[in-house]
């Protein structure tokens, strides 16, 4: 088996391949052009989308050539895979804007050079398709009976599958055919929910071009507790800092379960497998490995400077372990909110304080937070203590000499409040 496939297996990426021995042989003969598609149904990718793009970088660094296909064409329909209902139709202007935003995010992560890594957009060949010609050339090669055996369609038949969505597999298969014709693309990679669509594309190229191409999928990542990867209290873990701050992004990784550390180090960093295992060796402090993971992933997505700031902010809230020469705990890197000093002077109701600080979305949520022992307040810059009385007033005496107070909601969410 080719070494790059072995590496993907070692790091937890490999799930299925249409012909792993055939793909290994092809890779032995020289660089293989491959692609991963991404529909711009929102303005930002989230970390779950990035699993195939981490694999993309491993493939590229092994000498293969990668295409990131921006699906502005297929997004006009929407992929039914993994969905219980039809996606909301977005106007073309929104899809174009989303496509540009996502391409820029991928460029920062991958570094497109136009030779070994580049983008394509399926709008270029799908938007002007003649429907009758498309049905004659492409649709005639698809069996409805076989399509209905794929898991994505079987699940949707229970809740309702529109004719528009039923066409999605034909369009994705046509993408593979176009990329084969334009760039000699021989491999499609993606999440395992795309297996049916990928296999259909492999079969289409065999039927039309008489060529052998390949498909490979990666597992849909969940945490040890069974939660979807990147799921947070605020929703998905987005790459856009306007949707998920760099600090919250860092904290997600810093607070993972111990049982997920090695698996996530292997998948979401480019540290060697040996170094990942050494960080998780028996007797090692798991918090050190979590902090290293958090810093590495944040640096990959947001840059080293932002990773350093997030690390400093986390140490201000939690304390921590040092690595890479980064020392200290800068409160200025923590999430911050400026609130009225006059309210502290008068006595700030604890529920109102957590709502105004953005740690509770409503007064009812703030009351539940306090009643369940999840509302913590610092005193003069000292230790945090729980405030369980929903009528409690937080006075100015709780502020430190700089007019600051630290709040914590639950175990993970912090806010540095500055009274002005």
Steps between C-alpha positions, in 0.01 A plus 500: 500500500630847410658687791262799480198269538672330792556843654133592455400174669743559787357848559138381496387634163436184301146358489434350154665484159358374172824310427780561747752275324429661163537848650827400667635378168396824329676704770815292454507607135511874580300796630122452501260791454213484751213721611273578791177692450337750734163667445489865623166473680625739770758779528748290697624146529489333841755258639298195392542609137876507544567128552541431124712816464745377763524183291541724192813649655644159582444391139649820361804481727555146370533647149144467367298782345178623658194687376262668744171510312273785608148377431314817409318297235398201713414732791218640285329164563642376829637159599242282678774288664473505878195729495149425623341775295571703189760773532385860476551634148742796498510768231793494260654821635518350850657180366760701308590698814518182707717336237754784507509494881554124518764504227692762702477286816632197314779704343621604846502137611629331184692768312388470138789535255320421174731206428469245779196648674222709349127570502235433239133599501233267363281798416729536196357185338170438682339845468476483120403134460234413246259283697393276210861440391599433861228237541603332174874498574504451878156398627482195274786341699318512836267238640228639726475163675871507583491865611226415749725239665745769616459598862457874434193442284357216710492722809344793317223287352362471854453878529464597134756535221445769239569443130744791510712326768476169314706660224787583736681169452498548122651847534774389741585210273516740207743716703734200529469441124573867419804508730627180341464652154646842594781405738546124480350469849505134613387511863212653696523521879237600755307413812342157519152649451615566141577135425196444277565816297870415461433143388248631246766733356755220475245288314401787267860560388550128443187487283566816296879522481597138563745626763573377850467763770473467876308620803610514862303613805580600857301432816242749621671604821322493834631547853534210743162596646338463158453871430556636151853636461519878552160529666507768772250668729481784249469274195763389248870581541537740206825614342377858462606691817188715471294183554732318745765711672860380498478465879187281484658301217809439716288413805308233310819301450632581847188348656464175306473171687825323587393200291494717183845659535714257297239454227462877453875565514546251217215638289512874561872574527803425286716389791659163430311193622790432736475846656123468535540171684777642719271784610243241607739251660411347836585730788488816289275789604201488259455878535840551338391294198165686481673835510740393228210374287305823551800714406588294191148497354441869575833587337408299189161670463561851639878543498766475770445852634133432571590161649744670738233751605243227560751300700583800716132569556436140598781510753356815648177312562625152578872511565694262280818338386770665291639387167667657199639776720159662555472615858258701708128550507370810327145585610481730198473193277182381673154579357403840639192709563472858623211563740384799705686571824187669636320163493772345716486798735125448538530122520487299175245219513690179419247388240507837323880499517532166320243602239669837437841329480371266229538184707125441513263564211203591719406564861340157526824339381695717745278390788542133409875549476518643851254254654694206357830627643647612169537877556848583633630846594850606605562722801762771465680307234522192721340156488169441329207391716150388407207735555184294537263767628322655200432815706868551592651841425857528373646823637800711404700339783524189281697693237879488506717812511466536121121491517476144365309189593516150348182301441469133415193321368516126557843341463627657181364847413681803644460875468720779627270792588640850520292750695500850351 
